[in-house]
Amino acid sequence: MFDNDKIYLTDDPALKVLGSYSTLSHWRSEGRGPSYVKLGSRVAYCGRELNRWLATRTIQPKDQAA
């Protein structure tokens, strides 16, 4: 979903699929959500880490053919 080799700053529109800016900020303050890096006062997300985090959120539905 995210480009593994790209760095996404918090104002990148691609991050909207994860939630709003305030949601991401809230997650960071609680130590939740995807890994991030601090670049001075700015926050950035590595595409590879975003994809890794999303993979941990994958839910496989139970087989309903019974």
WOLINGI-V399783 format. One record per pair of residues at least 24 apart in sequence whose C-alpha atoms are under 7 Angstrom apart, sorted by the first residue. I is the first residue (numbers start at 1). J is the second residue. If there is no record, write none. Layout:
i:I j:J
i:I j:J
//
This chain:
i:1 j:51
i:2 j:47
i:2 j:50
i:2 j:51
i:3 j:47
i:4 j:47
i:4 j:48
i:5 j:47
i:5 j:48
i:6 j:46
i:6 j:47
i:7 j:44
i:7 j:45
i:7 j:46
i:7 j:47
i:8 j:44
i:8 j:45
i:8 j:46
i:8 j:47
i:9 j:43
i:9 j:44
i:9 j:45
i:10 j:43
i:10 j:44
//
